[in-house]
């Protein structure tokens, strides 16, 4: 973060896990749009399947400008080659919590879990027990409940950046 530099653009990382629940891709693109609209440089990292779904959803690259393999992103965070101002981790299983905890330990600022799927409440409680910030909804097919929470979260974060 360098808010004293008027030309500085905040950096965000969106971390995608295994795309077992198809809603992850649309939520990630929705989140990306909100961040880019707020002037945030945004990188999407994920496994091959998740990135291929993103490429398929945005074949001409109108929205997605930068993508990175998940393992490379974690290595870049660990070796301090990348240090985003915010990282949103999309979570629908225990592995997602592990990624959130890892990223939270590696970055100097904030990591936030976006939790969805049939086990969302349980996963959110696990994150809360670990003192990991998160928003959640038991969204499986309908993204609306999380869209509202994501919008509020990003508006709050962006306001703190100004």
C-alpha positions in Angstrom: 0.0 0.0 0.0 1.3 3.5 -0.9 -1.7 5.8 -0.6 0.6 8.9 -0.4 1.6 8.4 -4.0 -1.3 9.7 -6.2 -0.3 7.4 -9.1 -0.3 4.3 -7.0 -2.9 1.7 -7.9 -3.9 -0.8 -5.2 -3.2 -4.5 -6.0 -5.7 -7.3 -5.4 -5.3 -11.1 -5.7 -8.2 -13.4 -6.3 -7.4 -16.9 -5.3 -9.5 -19.7 -6.8 -9.6 -23.2 -5.7 -10.9 -26.3 -7.4 -14.0 -25.3 -9.4 -16.3 -28.1 -8.1 -19.0 -25.5 -7.6 -19.5 -23.7 -10.8 -20.6 -20.5 -9.1 -16.9 -19.8 -8.2 -16.2 -18.5 -11.7 -19.1 -16.1 -11.9 -18.4 -14.8 -8.4 -14.7 -14.3 -9.2 -15.6 -12.3 -12.4 -18.1 -10.3 -10.5 -15.5 -9.5 -7.8 -12.9 -8.7 -10.5 -15.3 -6.2 -12.1 -16.0 -4.4 -8.8 -12.3 -4.1 -8.1 -11.3 -3.0 -11.6 -14.1 -0.4 -11.6 -12.6 0.9 -8.4 -9.2 1.2 -10.1 -7.6 -1.8 -8.5 -5.0 -3.9 -10.5 -6.3 -7.4 -10.1 -4.6 -10.8 -10.6 -6.5 -14.1 -10.6 -4.7 -17.2 -9.5 -6.0 -20.7 -9.5 -5.4 -24.3 -10.5 -5.5 -25.2 -14.2 -9.2 -26.1 -14.2 -10.3 -22.9 -12.5 -8.2 -20.7 -14.8 -9.5 -22.5 -17.9 -13.1 -21.8 -16.7 -12.2 -18.1 -16.3 -10.6 -18.1 -19.8 -13.8 -19.7 -21.2 -16.0 -17.1 -19.5 -13.8 -14.2 -20.9 -12.3 -15.6 -24.1 -11.3 -12.2 -25.5 -9.8 -11.0 -22.2 -12.1 -8.0 -21.8 -12.2 -8.4 -18.0 -9.3 -10.7 -17.0 -5.9 -9.2 -17.7 -3.6 -11.2 -15.5 -3.8 -14.8 -14.4 -1.3 -17.0 -12.6 -1.0 -20.6 -11.5 -2.0 -21.1 -7.9 1.3 -22.7 -6.8 3.3 -19.9 -8.5 1.2 -17.3 -6.7 1.8 -18.9 -3.3 5.5 -19.1 -4.0 5.6 -15.5 -5.1 3.8 -14.5 -1.9 6.2 -16.5 0.2 9.2 -15.1 -1.5 7.8 -11.5 -1.3 7.8 -11.1 -5.1 4.1 -10.2 -4.7 2.4 -8.4 -1.8 -1.2 -7.5 -2.7 -3.1 -4.9 -0.7 -6.0 -7.4 -0.5 -6.5 -11.0 -1.3 -9.9 -12.6 -1.7 -9.8 -16.4 -1.4 -12.9 -18.3 -2.8 -13.7 -21.2 -0.5 -16.1 -24.1 -0.7 -14.1 -26.8 1.1 -11.4 -27.3 3.8 -8.6 -26.8 1.3 -9.9 -23.3 0.7 -9.5 -22.6 4.4 -5.9 -23.8 4.3 -5.2 -21.4 1.4 -6.8 -18.5 3.3 -4.7 -19.2 6.4 -1.5 -19.5 4.2 -2.2 -16.3 2.4 -3.1 -14.5 5.6 0.2 -15.5 7.1 2.2 -14.4 4.0 0.8 -11.0 3.2 1.3 -7.8 5.2 -2.3 -6.7 4.7 -5.6 -8.4 4.6 -6.9 -11.7 3.3 -10.6 -12.3 3.2 -12.4 -15.6 2.6 -15.5 -15.6 0.3 -17.3 -18.8 1.4 -20.1 -20.5 -0.6 -21.6 -23.9 -1.2 -23.5 -26.4 0.9 -21.1 -26.3 3.9 -20.6 -22.6 3.9 -21.8 -22.0 7.5 -19.5 -24.7 8.9 -16.5 -23.4 6.8 -17.2 -19.8 7.9 -17.3 -20.9 11.6 -13.9 -22.7 11.1 -12.5 -19.5 9.6 -13.9 -17.4 12.5 -12.4 -19.9 15.0 -9.0 -19.4 13.3 -9.5 -15.6 13.3 -9.7 -15.5 9.5 -11.9 -12.8 8.1 -14.7 -14.0 5.9 -18.0 -13.4 4.3 -20.3 -16.3 3.5 -23.6 -17.5 2.2 -24.9 -21.0 1.6 -25.0 -20.2 -2.1 -24.8 -23.1 -4.4 -26.7 -22.1 -7.5 -27.9 -18.5 -6.8 -25.0 -16.0 -6.4 -27.3 -13.2 -5.2 -26.7 -13.5 -1.5 -22.9 -13.3 -1.9 -23.1 -10.6 -4.6 -24.6 -8.3 -2.0 -22.0 -9.2 0.6 -19.1 -9.0 -1.8 -20.2 -5.6 -3.0 -20.4 -4.3 0.6 -17.0 -5.7 1.4 -15.3 -4.2 -1.6 -17.0 -0.8 -1.1 -15.8 -0.9 2.5 -12.2 -1.9 1.6 -12.1 0.7 -1.3 -13.3 3.4 1.1 -10.4 2.6 3.4 -7.9 2.9 0.6 -9.0 6.5 -0.3 
